[in-house]
């Protein structure tokens, strides 16, 4: 973690906004779950990023929130870094191969934690991170909440996270600036014959040198036949002249995720890949035109779908042209056909256009923040067919 740039007052406002949502939903408390690979909830609510052990936040409808983690190492870790100073040690939040602690640790189950934090019988309880919440912890939560109704509450937390504060946007700008510099340096330094992992390593080194605390996800480089996959890993494959290469990079800074993707070729882009790139870029520019405050998400999607349909490419994509982002690289707010979202100032999106015909795959991705009267582009370097 780097020196914090988001003040304690911002975190206090987040808790207050969660409590407003809890009152509206008639919930007595919210419980979240975070791990090293999925830290978004604890980073957003407590500025705490767990590793080895796990973490959760309990937000009561009224009163002070609590951080739950394993111990004793994570307890001391949290005391230094967490913005929430009310910290509880739960035995199921400890790493999977925990030692016999010396001295012994005093653990609390959810019966004790909820009694201490909520302070009254729990009738309805919301759980965020529902699809990754571990069953043994959930079972203890059920026992601790007695007869309470437990309901999914990811949408509640998403409503709070959707609108970014000025401090968040400042952190987000840094994450995207670092990401774009890594893209620029990598494109300027790539040469024929490099292995995919060697190109990835250059991006990693640039991001770390510029102060990134890590990556937004396991970044990768893929080339030739590997490009057809939406998700991939960098391999030992060495890039060749006149073939497609895909760069997929993202720096994490202050808990916020940057992201930027570019396809390119050393020499000439293959003709079919060039056609995909041309249509993808039309989709990118259309999203930059259409994402505006007051516009319905489904309208943006329909215009994007119409663009692809003109070329017979509507089956070559997996989703709409943009998604929300923040402390998770994908943070809800998909601009899709079934979305009820109306775009508002303070929302942040990644314009994410992916097309694959089964032989080639291309992805252009850039970050934007919605302003009162339009968009602020966070990355924009070489939105074009790149031939080096």
C-alpha positions as a LaTeX table, in Angstrom:
\begin{tabular}{lrrr}
\hline
Residue & $x$ (\AA) & $y$ (\AA) & $z$ (\AA) \\
\hline
Unk1 & 0.00 & 0.00 & 0.00 \\
Unk2 & 1.14 & 3.54 & $-0.70$ \\
Unk3 & 0.67 & 6.59 & 1.52 \\
Unk4 & $-3.11$ & 7.20 & 1.62 \\
Unk5 & $-4.48$ & 10.13 & $-0.40$ \\
Unk6 & $-8.16$ & 9.59 & 0.44 \\
Unk7 & $-9.03$ & 11.22 & 3.80 \\
Unk8 & $-10.78$ & 9.54 & 6.71 \\
Unk9 & $-13.77$ & 11.80 & 6.07 \\
Unk10 & $-14.36$ & 10.08 & 2.72 \\
Unk11 & $-14.53$ & 6.68 & 4.43 \\
Unk12 & $-16.90$ & 8.07 & 7.06 \\
Unk13 & $-19.21$ & 9.32 & 4.29 \\
Unk14 & $-19.18$ & 5.87 & 2.69 \\
Unk15 & $-20.31$ & 4.25 & 5.92 \\
Unk16 & $-23.03$ & 6.90 & 6.32 \\
Unk17 & $-24.27$ & 6.24 & 2.78 \\
Unk18 & $-24.34$ & 2.48 & 3.40 \\
Unk19 & $-26.38$ & 3.12 & 6.54 \\
Unk20 & $-28.84$ & 5.23 & 4.55 \\
Unk21 & $-29.26$ & 2.33 & 2.13 \\
Unk22 & $-29.69$ & $-0.12$ & 5.00 \\
Unk23 & $-32.53$ & 1.99 & 6.41 \\
Unk24 & $-34.24$ & 2.16 & 3.01 \\
Unk25 & $-33.95$ & $-1.62$ & 2.57 \\
Unk26 & $-35.09$ & $-2.30$ & 6.16 \\
Unk27 & $-31.85$ & $-4.15$ & 6.94 \\
Unk28 & $-30.24$ & $-4.17$ & 10.38 \\
Unk29 & $-26.68$ & $-4.62$ & 9.12 \\
Unk30 & $-24.45$ & $-5.38$ & 6.14 \\
Unk31 & $-21.71$ & $-8.04$ & 6.22 \\
Unk32 & $-19.04$ & $-8.26$ & 3.49 \\
Unk33 & $-16.23$ & $-10.67$ & 2.60 \\
Unk34 & $-12.80$ & $-9.96$ & 1.04 \\
Unk35 & $-9.71$ & $-11.94$ & 0.12 \\
Unk36 & $-6.36$ & $-11.02$ & $-1.37$ \\
Unk37 & $-7.68$ & $-11.59$ & $-4.89$ \\
Unk38 & $-11.12$ & $-10.02$ & $-4.23$ \\
Unk39 & $-10.34$ & $-7.15$ & $-1.83$ \\
Unk40 & $-12.80$ & $-4.56$ & $-3.14$ \\
Unk41 & $-15.28$ & $-4.41$ & $-0.26$ \\
Unk42 & $-12.76$ & $-4.15$ & 2.55 \\
Unk43 & $-10.66$ & $-1.66$ & 0.56 \\
Unk44 & $-13.70$ & 0.49 & $-0.14$ \\
Unk45 & $-15.14$ & 0.47 & 3.37 \\
Unk46 & $-12.01$ & 0.16 & 5.52 \\
Unk47 & $-8.99$ & 0.73 & 3.22 \\
Unk48 & $-7.81$ & $-2.73$ & 4.28 \\
Unk49 & $-6.38$ & $-5.22$ & 1.79 \\
Unk50 & $-6.06$ & $-8.68$ & 3.39 \\
Unk51 & $-3.52$ & $-11.26$ & 2.46 \\
Unk52 & $-2.88$ & $-14.75$ & 3.83 \\
Unk53 & $-5.94$ & $-14.22$ & 6.04 \\
Unk54 & $-9.35$ & $-12.84$ & 5.00 \\
Unk55 & $-11.45$ & $-9.84$ & 6.01 \\
Unk56 & $-15.01$ & $-8.60$ & 6.25 \\
Unk57 & $-16.79$ & $-5.44$ & 7.31 \\
Unk58 & $-19.92$ & $-5.31$ & 9.47 \\
Unk59 & $-21.89$ & $-2.08$ & 9.04 \\
Unk60 & $-24.85$ & $-1.67$ & 11.43 \\
Unk61 & $-27.82$ & 0.47 & 10.48 \\
Unk62 & $-26.80$ & 2.79 & 13.30 \\
Unk63 & $-23.49$ & 3.13 & 15.11 \\
Unk64 & $-19.88$ & 2.31 & 14.33 \\
Unk65 & $-18.77$ & $-0.34$ & 11.81 \\
Unk66 & $-16.33$ & $-3.16$ & 12.57 \\
Unk67 & $-13.61$ & $-4.93$ & 10.63 \\
Unk68 & $-13.44$ & $-8.72$ & 10.98 \\
Unk69 & $-10.23$ & $-10.56$ & 10.14 \\
Unk70 & $-8.01$ & $-13.48$ & 11.17 \\
Unk71 & $-5.29$ & $-13.22$ & 13.72 \\
Unk72 & $-3.03$ & $-12.44$ & 15.32 \\
Unk73 & $-0.91$ & $-11.26$ & 12.38 \\
Unk74 & $-3.80$ & $-9.71$ & 10.48 \\
Unk75 & $-5.09$ & $-8.08$ & 13.66 \\
Unk76 & $-1.82$ & $-6.15$ & 14.05 \\
Unk77 & $-1.73$ & $-5.50$ & 10.30 \\
Unk78 & $-5.26$ & $-4.10$ & 10.40 \\
Unk79 & $-4.52$ & $-1.93$ & 13.42 \\
Unk80 & $-1.97$ & $-0.08$ & 11.31 \\
Unk81 & $-3.75$ & 0.15 & 7.96 \\
Unk82 & $-7.51$ & $-0.13$ & 8.48 \\
Unk83 & $-9.52$ & 3.09 & 8.68 \\
Unk84 & $-11.99$ & 1.13 & 10.84 \\
Unk85 & $-10.35$ & 0.71 & 14.25 \\
Unk86 & $-13.00$ & $-1.55$ & 15.81 \\
Unk87 & $-11.40$ & $-4.90$ & 14.88 \\
Unk88 & $-12.57$ & $-8.44$ & 15.71 \\
Unk89 & $-10.74$ & $-11.74$ & 15.19 \\
Unk90 & $-12.86$ & $-14.57$ & 13.78 \\
Unk91 & $-11.41$ & $-18.12$ & 13.60 \\
Unk92 & $-12.78$ & $-18.76$ & 10.09 \\
Unk93 & $-11.09$ & $-15.66$ & 8.65 \\
Unk94 & $-7.65$ & $-17.19$ & 9.27 \\
Unk95 & $-5.55$ & $-18.63$ & 6.42 \\
Unk96 & $-6.22$ & $-22.24$ & 5.46 \\
Unk97 & $-2.94$ & $-23.53$ & 6.98 \\
Unk98 & $-2.84$ & $-21.57$ & 10.23 \\
Unk99 & $-0.22$ & $-22.48$ & 12.86 \\
Unk100 & $-0.75$ & $-23.15$ & 16.55 \\
Unk101 & $-0.40$ & $-19.58$ & 17.76 \\
Unk102 & 1.94 & $-18.71$ & 20.61 \\
Unk103 & 0.41 & $-17.28$ & 22.73 \\
Unk104 & $-3.15$ & $-18.47$ & 22.11 \\
Unk105 & $-5.63$ & $-16.16$ & 20.37 \\
Unk106 & $-9.02$ & $-15.04$ & 21.68 \\
Unk107 & $-11.49$ & $-15.56$ & 18.83 \\
Unk108 & $-15.07$ & $-14.31$ & 18.42 \\
Unk109 & $-17.85$ & $-15.92$ & 16.42 \\
Unk110 & $-20.62$ & $-13.96$ & 14.69 \\
Unk111 & $-22.97$ & $-14.33$ & 17.65 \\
Unk112 & $-20.60$ & $-12.20$ & 19.71 \\
Unk113 & $-19.60$ & $-9.89$ & 16.87 \\
Unk114 & $-23.16$ & $-9.05$ & 15.82 \\
Unk115 & $-24.20$ & $-8.51$ & 19.44 \\
Unk116 & $-21.29$ & $-6.11$ & 19.96 \\
Unk117 & $-21.62$ & $-4.21$ & 16.66 \\
Unk118 & $-25.36$ & $-4.15$ & 15.96 \\
Unk119 & $-26.42$ & $-3.96$ & 19.60 \\
Unk120 & $-29.93$ & $-5.30$ & 19.07 \\
Unk121 & $-31.58$ & $-8.48$ & 17.72 \\
Unk122 & $-30.97$ & $-8.82$ & 14.00 \\
Unk123 & $-34.15$ & $-9.34$ & 11.97 \\
Unk124 & $-32.88$ & $-8.77$ & 8.42 \\
Unk125 & $-29.23$ & $-9.00$ & 7.42 \\
Unk126 & $-27.66$ & $-8.10$ & 4.08 \\
Unk127 & $-24.63$ & $-9.98$ & 2.71 \\
Unk128 & $-22.41$ & $-8.45$ & 0.03 \\
Unk129 & $-19.89$ & $-10.46$ & $-2.02$ \\
Unk130 & $-22.64$ & $-13.08$ & $-2.04$ \\
Unk131 & $-21.18$ & $-15.33$ & $-4.74$ \\
Unk132 & $-17.79$ & $-15.65$ & $-3.03$ \\
Unk133 & $-18.95$ & $-15.71$ & 0.61 \\
Unk134 & $-17.57$ & $-18.99$ & 2.04 \\
Unk135 & $-20.12$ & $-21.55$ & 3.25 \\
Unk136 & $-18.51$ & $-22.20$ & 6.69 \\
Unk137 & $-18.48$ & $-18.46$ & 7.46 \\
Unk138 & $-22.05$ & $-18.12$ & 6.16 \\
Unk139 & $-23.14$ & $-20.97$ & 8.41 \\
Unk140 & $-21.62$ & $-19.25$ & 11.44 \\
Unk141 & $-23.32$ & $-16.02$ & 10.38 \\
Unk142 & $-26.67$ & $-17.85$ & 10.27 \\
Unk143 & $-26.09$ & $-19.24$ & 13.77 \\
Unk144 & $-25.06$ & $-15.82$ & 15.06 \\
Unk145 & $-28.07$ & $-14.08$ & 13.52 \\
Unk146 & $-30.46$ & $-16.69$ & 14.96 \\
Unk147 & $-33.77$ & $-16.42$ & 13.08 \\
Unk148 & $-32.81$ & $-13.42$ & 10.96 \\
Unk149 & $-33.62$ & $-13.29$ & 7.26 \\
Unk150 & $-30.33$ & $-13.12$ & 5.31 \\
Unk151 & $-30.51$ & $-11.60$ & 1.84 \\
Unk152 & $-28.05$ & $-10.72$ & $-0.96$ \\
Unk153 & $-27.00$ & $-7.07$ & $-0.75$ \\
Unk154 & $-24.42$ & $-6.53$ & $-3.49$ \\
Unk155 & $-26.75$ & $-4.08$ & $-5.23$ \\
Unk156 & $-26.94$ & $-2.01$ & $-2.04$ \\
Unk157 & $-23.18$ & $-1.63$ & $-1.88$ \\
Unk158 & $-22.96$ & $-1.01$ & $-5.63$ \\
Unk159 & $-25.33$ & 1.94 & $-5.33$ \\
Unk160 & $-22.96$ & 3.51 & $-2.83$ \\
Unk161 & $-19.82$ & 2.74 & $-4.85$ \\
Unk162 & $-21.26$ & 3.87 & $-8.19$ \\
Unk163 & $-20.73$ & 7.62 & $-7.69$ \\
Unk164 & $-17.10$ & 8.51 & $-7.10$ \\
Unk165 & $-15.95$ & 11.38 & $-4.87$ \\
Unk166 & $-13.35$ & 13.96 & $-5.92$ \\
Unk167 & $-10.76$ & 12.12 & $-3.82$ \\
Unk168 & $-11.59$ & 8.81 & $-5.48$ \\
Unk169 & $-11.34$ & 10.34 & $-8.94$ \\
Unk170 & $-7.91$ & 11.76 & $-8.07$ \\
Unk171 & $-6.73$ & 8.26 & $-7.10$ \\
Unk172 & $-8.34$ & 6.79 & $-10.21$ \\
Unk173 & $-6.50$ & 9.26 & $-12.44$ \\
Unk174 & $-3.20$ & 8.08 & $-10.99$ \\
Unk175 & $-4.06$ & 4.42 & $-11.61$ \\
Unk176 & $-4.88$ & 5.14 & $-15.25$ \\
Unk177 & $-1.89$ & 7.41 & $-15.78$ \\
Unk178 & 0.44 & 4.63 & $-14.58$ \\
Unk179 & $-1.40$ & 2.12 & $-16.78$ \\
Unk180 & $-1.09$ & 4.34 & $-19.86$ \\
Unk181 & 2.63 & 4.94 & $-19.26$ \\
Unk182 & 3.13 & 1.18 & $-19.10$ \\
Unk183 & 1.28 & 0.81 & $-22.40$ \\
Unk184 & 3.36 & 3.55 & $-24.05$ \\
Unk185 & 6.69 & 2.16 & $-22.84$ \\
Unk186 & 5.75 & $-1.38$ & $-23.81$ \\
Unk187 & 4.66 & $-0.45$ & $-27.33$ \\
Unk188 & 7.78 & 1.65 & $-27.81$ \\
Unk189 & 10.05 & $-1.15$ & $-26.62$ \\
Unk190 & 8.54 & $-4.30$ & $-28.09$ \\
Unk191 & 10.58 & $-6.18$ & $-30.71$ \\
Unk192 & 10.05 & $-9.24$ & $-32.86$ \\
Unk193 & 11.08 & $-12.47$ & $-31.15$ \\
Unk194 & 10.23 & $-11.45$ & $-27.58$ \\
Unk195 & 8.25 & $-13.96$ & $-25.55$ \\
Unk196 & 4.80 & $-12.92$ & $-24.42$ \\
Unk197 & 5.89 & $-13.09$ & $-20.76$ \\
Unk198 & 8.91 & $-10.85$ & $-21.46$ \\
Unk199 & 6.61 & $-8.13$ & $-22.81$ \\
Unk200 & 4.36 & $-8.52$ & $-19.78$ \\
Unk201 & 7.40 & $-8.20$ & $-17.50$ \\
Unk202 & 8.24 & $-4.81$ & $-19.03$ \\
Unk203 & 4.75 & $-3.56$ & $-18.25$ \\
Unk204 & 5.00 & $-4.86$ & $-14.68$ \\
Unk205 & 8.36 & $-3.16$ & $-14.19$ \\
Unk206 & 7.08 & 0.17 & $-15.53$ \\
Unk207 & 4.00 & 0.13 & $-13.32$ \\
Unk208 & 6.00 & $-0.73$ & $-10.22$ \\
Unk209 & 8.65 & 1.88 & $-11.01$ \\
Unk210 & 5.93 & 4.52 & $-11.26$ \\
Unk211 & 4.56 & 3.60 & $-7.84$ \\
Unk212 & 1.72 & 1.15 & $-8.51$ \\
Unk213 & 0.83 & $-1.04$ & $-5.54$ \\
Unk214 & 0.07 & $-3.93$ & $-7.88$ \\
Unk215 & $-2.01$ & $-4.85$ & $-10.90$ \\
Unk216 & $-5.79$ & $-4.66$ & $-11.28$ \\
Unk217 & $-5.88$ & $-8.33$ & $-12.34$ \\
Unk218 & $-3.29$ & $-10.84$ & $-13.65$ \\
Unk219 & $-2.25$ & $-8.83$ & $-16.72$ \\
Unk220 & $-1.25$ & $-10.65$ & $-19.90$ \\
Unk221 & 0.11 & $-10.52$ & $-23.43$ \\
Unk222 & $-1.16$ & $-12.94$ & $-26.08$ \\
Unk223 & $-0.22$ & $-13.35$ & $-29.74$ \\
Unk224 & $-1.21$ & $-15.18$ & $-32.91$ \\
Unk225 & $-3.74$ & $-17.95$ & $-32.21$ \\
Unk226 & $-3.80$ & $-17.07$ & $-28.48$ \\
Unk227 & $-5.59$ & $-13.78$ & $-29.24$ \\
Unk228 & $-8.92$ & $-15.48$ & $-29.96$ \\
Unk229 & $-9.53$ & $-15.94$ & $-26.21$ \\
Unk230 & $-11.14$ & $-13.19$ & $-24.14$ \\
Unk231 & $-9.07$ & $-14.25$ & $-21.10$ \\
Unk232 & $-5.55$ & $-15.59$ & $-21.41$ \\
Unk233 & $-2.11$ & $-15.89$ & $-19.80$ \\
Unk234 & 1.25 & $-14.83$ & $-21.14$ \\
Unk235 & 3.17 & $-17.84$ & $-22.44$ \\
Unk236 & 6.63 & $-18.67$ & $-23.82$ \\
Unk237 & 5.35 & $-18.04$ & $-27.34$ \\
Unk238 & 7.56 & $-15.56$ & $-29.20$ \\
Unk239 & 5.84 & $-12.90$ & $-31.26$ \\
Unk240 & 6.32 & $-12.88$ & $-35.01$ \\
Unk241 & 6.24 & $-10.24$ & $-37.68$ \\
Unk242 & 2.88 & $-9.52$ & $-39.34$ \\
Unk243 & 0.80 & $-11.25$ & $-36.65$ \\
Unk244 & $-1.70$ & $-9.93$ & $-34.15$ \\
Unk245 & $-0.56$ & $-9.24$ & $-30.57$ \\
Unk246 & $-2.88$ & $-8.19$ & $-27.71$ \\
Unk247 & $-1.75$ & $-6.15$ & $-24.68$ \\
Unk248 & $-4.03$ & $-6.25$ & $-21.61$ \\
Unk249 & $-2.69$ & $-4.10$ & $-18.75$ \\
Unk250 & $-4.00$ & $-2.54$ & $-15.54$ \\
Unk251 & $-2.28$ & $-0.88$ & $-12.58$ \\
Unk252 & $-3.85$ & $-0.78$ & $-9.11$ \\
Unk253 & $-3.23$ & 2.36 & $-7.07$ \\
Unk254 & $-4.74$ & 3.36 & $-3.70$ \\
Unk255 & $-7.11$ & 0.42 & $-4.14$ \\
Unk256 & $-8.41$ & 1.62 & $-7.52$ \\
Unk257 & $-8.05$ & $-0.27$ & $-10.77$ \\
Unk258 & $-6.73$ & 1.15 & $-14.01$ \\
Unk259 & $-7.09$ & $-0.74$ & $-17.28$ \\
Unk260 & $-6.06$ & $-0.30$ & $-20.89$ \\
Unk261 & $-5.96$ & $-2.77$ & $-23.80$ \\
Unk262 & $-4.49$ & $-2.48$ & $-27.29$ \\
Unk263 & $-3.99$ & $-4.91$ & $-30.18$ \\
Unk264 & $-1.09$ & $-4.32$ & $-32.57$ \\
Unk265 & 1.30 & $-5.94$ & $-35.03$ \\
Unk266 & 4.98 & $-5.54$ & $-35.82$ \\
Unk267 & 4.74 & $-5.05$ & $-39.55$ \\
Unk268 & 1.28 & $-5.47$ & $-41.05$ \\
Unk269 & $-1.90$ & $-6.50$ & $-39.24$ \\
Unk270 & $-3.53$ & $-9.54$ & $-40.94$ \\
Unk271 & $-6.48$ & $-8.47$ & $-43.11$ \\
Unk272 & $-9.18$ & $-10.22$ & $-41.08$ \\
Unk273 & $-7.78$ & $-8.85$ & $-37.81$ \\
Unk274 & $-7.68$ & $-5.39$ & $-39.40$ \\
Unk275 & $-11.40$ & $-5.67$ & $-40.16$ \\
Unk276 & $-12.13$ & $-6.63$ & $-36.54$ \\
Unk277 & $-9.99$ & $-3.73$ & $-35.29$ \\
Unk278 & $-11.75$ & $-1.24$ & $-37.55$ \\
Unk279 & $-15.21$ & $-2.24$ & $-36.32$ \\
Unk280 & $-14.03$ & $-2.37$ & $-32.68$ \\
Unk281 & $-12.69$ & 1.17 & $-32.97$ \\
Unk282 & $-16.01$ & 2.31 & $-34.38$ \\
Unk283 & $-17.60$ & 0.79 & $-31.29$ \\
Unk284 & $-15.13$ & 2.61 & $-29.01$ \\
Unk285 & $-15.78$ & 5.97 & $-30.65$ \\
Unk286 & $-19.52$ & 5.38 & $-30.51$ \\
Unk287 & $-19.33$ & 4.68 & $-26.77$ \\
Unk288 & $-17.27$ & 7.84 & $-26.26$ \\
Unk289 & $-20.04$ & 9.72 & $-28.08$ \\
Unk290 & $-22.99$ & 8.05 & $-26.33$ \\
Unk291 & $-21.93$ & 7.76 & $-22.68$ \\
Unk292 & $-23.33$ & 10.98 & $-21.28$ \\
Unk293 & $-25.17$ & 11.97 & $-18.08$ \\
Unk294 & $-28.89$ & 11.22 & $-18.31$ \\
Unk295 & $-28.52$ & 8.56 & $-21.03$ \\
Unk296 & $-29.92$ & 5.07 & $-20.34$ \\
Unk297 & $-27.37$ & 2.23 & $-20.37$ \\
Unk298 & $-29.57$ & 0.15 & $-22.68$ \\
Unk299 & $-29.54$ & 3.00 & $-25.23$ \\
Unk300 & $-25.73$ & 2.95 & $-25.31$ \\
Unk301 & $-25.82$ & $-0.83$ & $-25.74$ \\
Unk302 & $-28.38$ & $-0.73$ & $-28.54$ \\
Unk303 & $-26.35$ & 1.76 & $-30.55$ \\
Unk304 & $-23.25$ & $-0.39$ & $-30.06$ \\
Unk305 & $-25.16$ & $-3.52$ & $-31.09$ \\
Unk306 & $-26.46$ & $-1.72$ & $-34.18$ \\
Unk307 & $-22.89$ & $-0.81$ & $-35.14$ \\
Unk308 & $-21.77$ & $-4.43$ & $-34.91$ \\
Unk309 & $-24.87$ & $-5.64$ & $-36.79$ \\
Unk310 & $-24.06$ & $-3.42$ & $-39.79$ \\
Unk311 & $-20.96$ & $-5.56$ & $-40.32$ \\
Unk312 & $-22.48$ & $-8.90$ & $-39.26$ \\
Unk313 & $-20.34$ & $-8.90$ & $-36.11$ \\
Unk314 & $-23.08$ & $-8.87$ & $-33.46$ \\
Unk315 & $-22.26$ & $-12.49$ & $-32.47$ \\
Unk316 & $-18.53$ & $-11.74$ & $-32.16$ \\
Unk317 & $-18.82$ & $-9.96$ & $-28.81$ \\
Unk318 & $-19.67$ & $-11.16$ & $-25.29$ \\
Unk319 & $-21.25$ & $-8.07$ & $-23.70$ \\
Unk320 & $-21.96$ & $-4.38$ & $-24.06$ \\
Unk321 & $-19.41$ & $-1.66$ & $-24.80$ \\
Unk322 & $-18.61$ & $-0.58$ & $-21.21$ \\
Unk323 & $-18.74$ & $-1.55$ & $-17.55$ \\
Unk324 & $-18.32$ & 0.19 & $-14.24$ \\
Unk325 & $-14.99$ & 0.01 & $-12.45$ \\
Unk326 & $-13.37$ & 1.24 & $-9.25$ \\
Unk327 & $-12.01$ & $-0.86$ & $-6.38$ \\
Unk328 & $-12.87$ & $-3.86$ & $-8.59$ \\
Unk329 & $-11.77$ & $-3.86$ & $-12.22$ \\
Unk330 & $-15.35$ & $-4.80$ & $-13.07$ \\
Unk331 & $-17.68$ & $-3.06$ & $-10.62$ \\
Unk332 & $-21.17$ & $-3.69$ & $-11.94$ \\
Unk333 & $-22.95$ & $-1.06$ & $-14.06$ \\
Unk334 & $-22.71$ & $-3.10$ & $-17.24$ \\
Unk335 & $-24.07$ & $-1.12$ & $-20.16$ \\
Unk336 & $-26.20$ & $-3.97$ & $-21.46$ \\
Unk337 & $-29.58$ & $-4.61$ & $-23.03$ \\
Unk338 & $-31.20$ & $-5.49$ & $-19.70$ \\
Unk339 & $-29.67$ & $-2.72$ & $-17.60$ \\
Unk340 & $-31.85$ & $-0.19$ & $-15.77$ \\
Unk341 & $-28.88$ & 2.12 & $-15.13$ \\
Unk342 & $-29.16$ & 5.77 & $-16.09$ \\
Unk343 & $-25.70$ & 7.30 & $-16.45$ \\
Unk344 & $-24.88$ & 9.97 & $-13.85$ \\
Unk345 & $-22.00$ & 12.37 & $-13.17$ \\
Unk346 & $-19.36$ & 10.73 & $-10.98$ \\
Unk347 & $-19.79$ & 7.27 & $-12.50$ \\
Unk348 & $-16.67$ & 5.64 & $-13.86$ \\
Unk349 & $-16.56$ & 3.19 & $-16.76$ \\
Unk350 & $-14.13$ & 1.19 & $-18.79$ \\
Unk351 & $-15.07$ & 1.31 & $-22.44$ \\
Unk352 & $-14.40$ & $-2.35$ & $-23.18$ \\
Unk353 & $-14.90$ & $-3.51$ & $-26.75$ \\
Unk354 & $-14.02$ & $-7.17$ & $-27.38$ \\
Unk355 & $-14.53$ & $-8.89$ & $-30.74$ \\
Unk356 & $-13.49$ & $-12.40$ & $-31.77$ \\
Unk357 & $-14.29$ & $-14.39$ & $-34.88$ \\
Unk358 & $-12.78$ & $-17.57$ & $-33.43$ \\
Unk359 & $-9.45$ & $-17.05$ & $-35.20$ \\
Unk360 & $-8.52$ & $-13.55$ & $-34.05$ \\
Unk361 & $-9.61$ & $-11.59$ & $-31.01$ \\
Unk362 & $-9.13$ & $-7.87$ & $-30.37$ \\
Unk363 & $-9.85$ & $-5.73$ & $-27.33$ \\
Unk364 & $-9.70$ & $-1.96$ & $-27.00$ \\
Unk365 & $-10.21$ & $-0.70$ & $-23.47$ \\
Unk366 & $-9.96$ & 2.78 & $-21.94$ \\
Unk367 & $-11.20$ & 4.46 & $-18.77$ \\
Unk368 & $-13.63$ & 7.38 & $-18.58$ \\
Unk369 & $-15.30$ & 9.37 & $-15.79$ \\
Unk370 & $-18.71$ & 10.92 & $-16.38$ \\
Unk371 & $-18.73$ & 14.67 & $-15.72$ \\
Unk372 & $-21.63$ & 17.11 & $-15.40$ \\
Unk373 & $-21.64$ & 17.74 & $-19.15$ \\
Unk374 & $-19.81$ & 14.83 & $-20.76$ \\
Unk375 & $-16.76$ & 12.62 & $-20.24$ \\
Unk376 & $-13.21$ & 12.85 & $-18.97$ \\
Unk377 & $-11.04$ & 10.35 & $-20.85$ \\
Unk378 & $-8.51$ & 8.73 & $-18.52$ \\
Unk379 & $-6.55$ & 6.93 & $-21.26$ \\
Unk380 & $-6.55$ & 7.53 & $-25.01$ \\
Unk381 & $-3.10$ & 6.64 & $-26.39$ \\
Unk382 & $-3.26$ & 5.30 & $-29.94$ \\
Unk383 & $-6.94$ & 4.51 & $-30.35$ \\
Unk384 & $-6.13$ & 3.26 & $-33.85$ \\
Unk385 & $-4.92$ & 0.28 & $-35.84$ \\
Unk386 & $-1.37$ & 0.04 & $-34.48$ \\
Unk387 & 1.37 & $-1.18$ & $-36.77$ \\
Unk388 & 4.94 & $-0.85$ & $-35.49$ \\
\hline
\end{tabular}
